[in-house]
Amino acid sequence: MAEPLVVLDNLTKRFGAGSGGILAVDGVSMRVMPGEVLGFLGPNGAGKSTTMKMVTGYMTPTSGRALVCGKDVGEDPIWVKERVGYLPEGAPAYPDMTPASFLNFIADVRGLRGSARSEAVNKAVARAQLQGVLRQPIDTLSKGFKRRVGLAQAILHEPPVLIMDEPTDGLDPNQKHEVRRLIRELAREGGRAIVLSTHILEEVEAVCTRAVVIARGRIVADSTPAELAARSKYHHAVTLSVIPPSGVMVFDELAKVPGVARVEDGGTVHADGGAKVTCTLVPVRGKDIAPAVNEFVRAKQWKVEAVRLEGGRLDDVFRELTSGVS
């Protein structure tokens, strides 16, 4: 059985002493296995970046420990850093360097020499799609390209563990798509463990195999994105666009469907064919109402323009999990 590549054991970080100190991370414990892409979620100030800095050895925990590839980060930080790729928030780099000179500098730091160095730099450049800006000073690059330079340096040495803080921050939709594709590819190659923090919930659904939610320094949820979405009040909700006969009170009628808790207005559009009403039928928690809705609408002989079954809304669950945590 495979061993975890990242282990956090009651990891805690307090800034300041005594009652006036700030408990930023409060006893976080989790494991990340080879091939996993773990989405680390939480509101601003929840402790995500602090936790990641402790995993990478850039910050010392107050108590608890972090293990990477079986080694304690506190006991052997250099060994651990050789095996970790880290994309910090903001992706800091030397502004007067070009991406080419910066990546060659990182390759030197990583101990790469000769053809291995050239191959590593070229592969990172291609993966991060930096070919068109290699000779430009980093200071002149857009935020998105600066972020991609940071990503290239993080994956340059083919690390078994990749820690990324907001990896798609500042990227346009096309760039986000490419980076997400690359993250999935990196996880499959060689069984890497990838931990990424993000505030973009669609990113969790797009690339993550697992989601951990943290609030006020503590883990409040740990499951797959699908399991997390299933906790939403919109799990099994049905969104309908229908054209009912004139004078029909659509919401009142749909509220009679067995298992429907309430009907939410999605707007009405008037056209030649009649008024098209869009609404969402929210079920009694967890109930599958789709068959009953389908049967009801067919019996009424309403014209259905569109129907969508919802798996749940992560933003809804995220708010529930992170509000009012004490």
Residue, then its C-alpha position, 0 to 999 in steps of 0.5 A: m500500500a502506498e505511503p502518504l507523501v504529506v502528513l500533518d500531525n496536530l500542526t499548530k502555529r501561534f503568533g505572539a505570546g500569551s492571551g494576546g497571541i493569534l492562533a493562526v493554525d489550530g491542530v491541523s491533521m491530514r494526509v495527502m497520498p500519491g496522485e491526490v490533488l487536494g484543494f485547500l479551501g477557506p476564507n481569508g485569514a483562515g490559516k491556509s497560507t500559514t499551513m502551507k509555509m509550515v509544510t514547505g519549511y518556510m515557517t516553524p510550527t509552534s507545535g505538532r509536525a509536518l512530514v514530507c516523503g516520510k521526513d520531518v520538515g523540522e528535523d531535515p528542512i533542506w532534504v524536504k525542500e529538495r523534494v518540494g515544489y512551492l508556488p507561494e502567494g504572489a509568486p515573487a521573483y527577481p524583477d530585473m531578471t528575465p524568465a530565462s535567466f531566472l529559471n536557469f538560476i533556479a536550476d543552479v540552486r536545485g543542483l541541475r547541471g549540463s543537459a539535465r539543466s537544459e532539459a528541465v528548463n525547456k520542459a518547464v518553459a513549455r509546460a508554463q507556456l513562457q516561450g514568447v516572454l523568455r527574454q523580457p524582464i520579469d518586472t514588465l510581464s503581466k500578472g498572469f505571466k509572472r504567475r506562470v514564471g512562478l509555476a515554472q520554477a515550482i515544477l522545474h525539478e520534477p518534485p514529488v510534492l507540489i504546494m501551490d498557493e492560488p495557482t491561477d490567480g491573475l490568469d485569464p480563462n484560457q490560461k486557467h484552463e491550461v494550468r488546470r490541465l497541467i495540474r491534472e497531468l502532474a498529479r498523474e505523472g509519477g504519483r505526485a501529491i499536490v496541495l493547492s489553496t484556492h478561493i475559486l470553487e469551480e477550480v476545486e470541481a475542475v481539478c481536485t480529487r479531495a477538498v479540505v475546508i479550514a476556518r479559523g485555523r481548524i479543519v471543518a470538512d474533508s471529503t471529495p468535491a462531489e461529497l461536499a457538494a452533496r451537502s448543499k441544500y441544492h443537491h438534487a434541485v431541479t432548475l426548469s424553464v417552462i412556458p405554462p398556459s396563460g394565467v397559471m400560477v407556476f410557483d404555486e403549482l410546482a410547490k405541490v410536487p412531492g418532496v419540494a421544499r420551496v420554489e425559487d424565482g429565476g426570472t420571466v422572459h416574455a416572447d411570442g410563444g408566451a411567458k417563459v418562466t425559469c425557477t429552481l425547485v429546492p428539495v427537502r434535504g437530499k430527496d431526489i425530486a427529478p422523477a416527480v417533477n418530470e411526471f408533474v410537468r408532463a401531466k400538466q402538458w407545459k412546454v419545457e424549454a430547459v431542465r437541469l438537475e443540480g449536483g449541489r453548489l459548493d459556494d453554498v456549502f462553503r458559506e455554511l461551513t465557514s460562517g460562525v465557526s468559533 
